[in-house]
Amino acid sequence: MKFDYDLLIIGGGLVGASLACALGRSGLRIGVVEPVPFNAEQQPSYDDRAIALAQGTQRIFSGMGLWDRLAGEVTPILQIHVSDRGRFGFTRLRREETGVAALGYTATARLLGQVLVERLSELDRVEVLCPARLEGVSPGDDAIHVEINVNGECRSLSARLLAAADGADSAVREWFGIPVTLWDYGQSAIVANVTSQLDHENVAYERFTEQGPIALLPMGAHRCAIVWSVRNECLASVERLDDAGFLAALQDNFGYRLGRFEAIGKRASYALRLVRAREAVRPRLALIGNAAHALHPIAGQGFNLGLRDVAALAECLTEVARARGDPGNAQLLQRYAQWRRHDQGRVIAFTDGLTRLFANPLLPVALLRDAGMLALDFLPPAKRLFGKLTMGRVGRLPRLARGLPL
């Protein structure tokens, strides 16, 4: 039986495009369905948001042969400073303590998108269908059949495997009726870029406040990206602030480690929730990225976890392609699901636990967490484990996550 694609990826954002790039030389015939043109101003995946790239993610891009295109444009993170506003707890993690050149890197989604789209254009066995919208899905024994609308034209396609990379509100997940575990944190994240009086010196900050955590990621000189989580009942009042008022509120909550905040760019906000699919695979279907798990942005783990999904699935598919096997066979999909289960569960427990712990206002809880942060700062083995977790280097790693090509 002839199929249009060996693999059809629904969603051409950062995770979906990364999967296509990772498999571009595998010999598989790949299609990517994306509703918004990559160069459009309204393209949500390739905007100016700052993304924290874990050290393990750098290795994945290196294994894909893309890091050389990114290295000159990203900002290395040499130290992470975590603190609890108004309390004594803090901890620091330095690159020297982990034996790496950098703990991670900061890049814009736009930069990552440009590099991924450039690579896609070089792959003759990858076809990008854009703008295209998913209209229907029909599972079958030998293939999945999908209906898409491409520029107003309806097309029927078949693929031996469907990969859902269409985000936390995944239409594919809905089509298959896959249930999710959902938790609304009652917070929204405000994202923007700020200019500071003092240089960040390549330090990333995570500052826990009564409102929620404030993350500052180093970018250019005297410039940082902020992700400020605020309670939903306070969101409207914070959003109404003019730039001067917002900078004053940010200053009050963050403090003066970077001197005064002098300017701020365009602000945006989005609701924060935990979404986890209860099944990672179905017959001839695999979920990756936010379609499988959407996290609180605390500790900046979301994209990195999704890219490790890409690395694991790409390795499974490459092995099958070399053996000229079926990329949608049940054994392969179960191997992928089992491989990813522990990493996903560990990171979800870590980010969700931190969010709940620091949202707890009870004094005994606050004293215990601050004591724990100080203990972490003075216990090298615990700090190394913490560093490995945040860098994405815990558990059985795919080849790409070790910096090795497929």
C-alpha positions in Angstrom: 0.0 0.0 0.0 1.3 3.5 -0.9 1.2 6.2 1.7 1.7 10.0 1.3 4.1 10.1 4.2 5.9 7.9 6.6 5.5 10.6 9.3 3.0 13.5 9.3 3.7 16.1 12.0 0.7 18.3 13.0 2.2 21.5 14.2 5.3 23.3 12.7 6.3 25.2 15.8 9.6 24.8 17.6 9.0 21.2 18.7 7.3 20.0 15.5 9.9 21.6 13.3 12.7 20.2 15.4 11.4 16.7 14.9 11.3 17.1 11.2 14.9 18.5 11.2 16.1 15.7 13.5 14.7 13.1 11.0 15.6 15.0 7.8 18.4 12.6 6.8 16.6 9.4 8.0 15.2 8.6 4.6 11.6 8.9 5.9 9.1 10.8 3.9 7.9 13.6 6.2 5.1 16.1 6.1 4.6 19.1 8.4 1.2 20.7 8.8 1.3 24.3 10.1 -1.6 26.8 10.1 0.4 30.1 10.3 3.1 31.0 7.8 6.5 31.0 9.4 7.4 34.6 8.4 4.0 36.0 9.6 4.0 38.6 12.3 1.3 36.6 14.1 3.2 33.4 14.1 3.0 32.5 17.8 5.9 30.0 17.8 8.6 32.2 16.3 8.1 35.5 18.1 10.5 37.5 20.3 9.9 35.5 23.5 13.0 34.4 25.3 13.5 30.7 25.8 15.9 29.1 28.3 17.8 26.4 26.6 19.1 23.8 29.0 22.6 22.5 28.6 21.1 19.2 27.4 19.1 21.1 24.8 22.4 22.6 23.5 23.6 19.0 23.0 20.5 18.1 21.1 20.9 21.0 18.7 24.6 20.0 18.4 23.7 16.4 17.6 21.3 17.8 14.9 24.1 19.8 13.4 22.4 23.1 14.2 24.3 24.5 17.1 26.9 26.2 15.0 24.1 28.3 13.5 22.9 29.3 17.0 26.1 29.6 19.0 26.9 33.2 18.0 23.4 34.5 18.7 22.6 33.0 22.1 23.6 34.2 25.6 25.3 31.7 27.9 24.0 31.3 31.5 27.0 30.9 33.7 25.2 31.1 37.1 21.7 30.6 38.4 20.6 32.5 41.5 17.4 31.5 43.4 16.0 33.5 46.3 12.8 34.0 48.4 11.8 37.6 48.6 11.8 39.0 52.2 13.3 35.8 53.6 16.7 34.3 54.2 16.6 31.4 51.7 18.7 31.4 48.6 20.9 29.1 46.6 23.3 29.5 43.7 24.5 27.2 41.0 27.7 28.0 39.1 29.0 26.4 35.9 32.3 25.5 37.6 30.4 23.3 40.0 29.0 21.2 37.2 32.0 21.0 34.9 30.2 22.5 31.8 30.9 25.6 29.7 27.5 27.0 30.5 24.5 25.9 32.6 22.3 26.8 29.7 21.6 29.5 27.1 19.0 32.2 26.4 17.7 32.5 22.8 14.6 34.1 21.2 12.0 31.9 19.7 12.5 33.9 16.5 16.1 32.9 16.3 15.3 29.3 16.8 12.5 29.5 14.3 14.8 31.0 11.7 17.4 28.3 12.1 14.8 25.5 12.0 13.0 26.9 8.9 16.3 27.3 7.1 17.2 23.7 7.8 13.7 22.5 6.7 14.2 24.2 3.3 17.4 22.2 2.8 15.7 18.8 3.3 14.3 17.3 0.2 12.3 14.6 1.9 10.4 17.0 4.1 7.3 18.8 2.8 5.9 21.8 4.7 2.1 22.3 4.2 1.5 25.8 5.2 -0.9 27.5 5.8 -2.9 24.4 6.4 -5.5 23.5 9.0 -6.4 20.0 10.3 -10.1 19.1 9.5 -10.3 15.5 10.5 -8.5 12.3 11.5 -9.4 8.7 10.7 -7.2 6.0 12.3 -6.7 2.8 10.3 -4.8 -0.5 10.7 -2.0 0.4 8.3 -2.2 4.2 8.3 -3.8 7.3 9.7 -5.9 9.3 7.2 -6.2 13.0 7.7 -8.2 15.8 6.1 -6.5 19.2 5.9 -7.4 22.5 4.4 -4.5 24.0 2.5 -5.2 27.6 1.3 -8.9 26.8 0.9 -8.3 23.4 -0.8 -9.3 20.2 1.0 -6.8 17.4 0.8 -6.8 13.8 2.0 -3.5 12.5 3.2 -2.3 9.2 4.6 0.6 8.6 6.9 2.0 5.5 8.7 2.6 7.6 11.8 1.1 10.9 13.1 3.0 13.1 15.5 0.9 15.6 17.4 3.0 18.8 18.1 0.1 21.2 18.1 0.3 22.6 21.6 -1.4 22.4 25.0 -4.9 22.6 23.4 -4.0 19.9 20.9 -6.7 19.3 18.3 -5.2 15.9 17.5 -5.4 14.9 21.1 -9.1 16.0 21.1 -9.8 14.0 17.9 -8.5 10.8 19.6 -10.3 11.5 22.8 -7.1 11.3 24.9 -7.9 12.5 28.5 -5.7 14.9 30.3 -4.8 15.8 33.8 -5.3 19.6 34.2 -4.5 22.0 37.0 -5.1 25.7 36.8 -2.5 27.5 38.9 -4.6 30.6 39.2 -1.7 32.6 37.8 -0.7 34.3 34.6 2.8 35.0 33.3 3.7 38.4 32.1 6.6 38.3 29.6 8.8 41.2 28.4 12.3 42.4 27.9 13.9 44.9 30.3 17.0 47.1 30.3 18.9 47.2 33.6 21.3 49.7 35.0 23.9 47.0 35.8 25.0 44.2 33.5 23.6 40.8 34.3 27.0 39.1 34.1 25.3 36.1 32.6 23.4 35.3 35.7 19.8 33.9 35.5 17.6 34.8 38.5 14.6 33.0 39.9 13.0 35.2 42.6 10.0 33.9 44.5 7.5 36.5 45.7 4.1 36.6 47.2 2.6 37.1 43.8 4.5 34.3 42.1 8.0 33.7 40.8 10.0 36.2 38.7 12.5 34.8 36.3 15.1 37.0 34.7 17.1 35.5 31.8 20.3 37.2 30.5 20.2 38.4 27.0 22.3 41.2 25.5 24.4 43.6 27.6 22.2 45.2 30.3 19.2 43.4 28.8 17.1 40.6 30.4 13.9 38.7 29.5 11.4 38.5 32.4 8.7 36.0 33.1 6.7 37.3 36.0 3.9 35.1 37.4 1.1 37.0 39.1 -2.1 35.9 40.6 -5.1 36.1 38.3 -7.0 38.4 40.6 -4.1 40.9 40.4 -3.4 40.6 36.7 -5.7 43.3 35.4 -4.2 45.9 37.8 -0.7 45.0 36.8 -1.5 45.1 33.1 -3.1 48.6 33.5 0.2 50.0 34.8 2.1 52.2 32.4 5.8 51.4 31.7 7.1 53.5 34.6 4.5 51.9 37.0 5.3 48.4 35.9 9.0 48.9 36.2 8.5 50.3 39.8 6.4 47.2 40.7 9.0 44.9 39.2 11.7 46.7 41.0 9.9 46.4 44.3 9.5 42.7 43.9 12.8 41.8 42.4 15.1 44.2 44.2 18.3 46.0 43.1 20.7 43.2 42.2 20.8 44.6 38.7 20.5 48.3 39.8 17.5 50.1 38.5 15.3 48.9 35.7 15.4 51.6 33.1 13.2 50.5 30.2 10.8 47.8 29.2 9.7 46.4 25.8 6.3 45.1 24.7 4.4 43.1 27.4 2.3 40.0 26.9 0.6 37.6 29.2 -0.8 34.1 29.2 -2.6 31.9 31.7 -0.6 29.2 33.6 -1.8 25.7 34.0 -0.5 22.1 34.1 -1.8 19.9 31.3 -0.6 16.3 31.0 -2.0 13.8 28.6 -2.8 10.5 30.3 -1.6 8.6 27.2 1.5 9.4 25.2 0.6 7.2 22.3 -2.3 5.6 20.5 -2.2 3.3 17.5 -0.1 5.2 14.9 0.0 8.3 17.0 2.6 9.9 19.3 2.2 13.1 21.3 5.3 15.4 21.8 5.9 18.7 23.4 3.0 20.7 24.9 0.5 18.3 23.3 1.8 15.7 25.8 2.7 18.1 28.7 2.4 21.8 29.3 4.1 23.1 32.4 4.4 26.1 34.7 7.4 28.2 33.4 9.1 28.0 36.7 12.7 26.8 36.2 12.2 27.1 32.4 11.8 23.4 31.7 8.9 23.3 29.2 10.6 23.5 25.8 13.6 21.5 27.0 11.3 18.6 28.0 9.6 18.8 24.6 12.9 18.7 22.8 13.9 15.5 24.7 10.6 14.0 23.4 11.9 14.9 19.9 15.3 13.3 20.6 13.8 10.0 21.9 11.2 9.7 19.1 13.7 10.6 16.4 16.1 7.9 17.7 13.3 5.2 17.7 12.2 6.2 14.2 15.7 6.4 12.8 16.4 2.8 13.9 13.2 1.6 12.3 14.0 3.5 9.1 17.4 1.8 8.8 15.7 -1.6 9.2 13.1 -0.6 6.6 10.4 -1.2 9.2 7.0 0.3 9.9 7.4 3.7 11.7 3.9 3.4 13.2 4.3 -0.1 14.7 2.9 -0.6 18.2 6.2 -1.8 19.6 8.1 1.3 18.6 5.4 3.6 20.1 5.4 1.7 23.4 9.2 2.0 23.5 8.9 5.7 23.0 6.2 6.1 25.6 8.1 4.1 28.3 11.3 5.9 27.5 9.7 9.3 28.1 7.5 8.4 31.1 10.1 8.8 33.8 11.7 12.0 32.5 8.3 13.7 32.0 7.0 12.6 35.4 10.2 13.7 37.1 10.2 17.2 35.5 6.4 17.7 36.1 6.8 16.7 39.7 9.7 19.1 40.1 8.1 22.2 38.5 4.6 21.5 40.0 6.2 20.9 43.4 8.2 24.1 43.3 5.2 26.1 42.3 3.0 24.8 45.1 5.8 25.0 47.7 6.6 28.6 47.1 2.9 29.6 46.8 2.3 28.3 50.3 2.1 31.4 52.7 2.3 29.4 56.0 5.3 30.5 58.0 6.5 27.0 59.0 6.5 26.0 55.3 8.4 29.2 54.4 11.0 28.5 57.1 11.5 24.9 55.9 11.8 25.8 52.2 14.3 28.6 53.0 16.3 26.2 55.2 16.3 23.7 52.3 17.6 26.3 49.9 20.5 27.2 52.2 21.3 23.5 52.7 21.3 23.0 49.0 23.7 25.8 48.6 26.2 24.1 51.0 25.8 20.5 49.9 27.8 19.8 46.7 26.2 16.4 46.0 22.7 17.8 46.2 23.7 20.8 44.2 25.1 18.6 41.4 21.9 16.5 41.3 19.9 19.7 41.1 22.1 20.9 38.3 21.8 17.7 36.3 18.0 17.9 36.7 17.8 21.5 35.5 20.2 20.8 32.6 18.3 17.8 31.4 21.0 15.2 32.1 19.1 12.7 34.3 18.2 9.2 33.3 18.7 7.4 30.1 19.5 10.0 27.5 18.9 9.7 23.7 21.9 10.0 21.4 21.0 13.5 20.5 20.8 14.5 24.1 24.4 13.3 24.5 25.5 15.5 21.5 25.7 12.5 19.2 24.2 12.4 15.7 21.6 9.8 14.8 
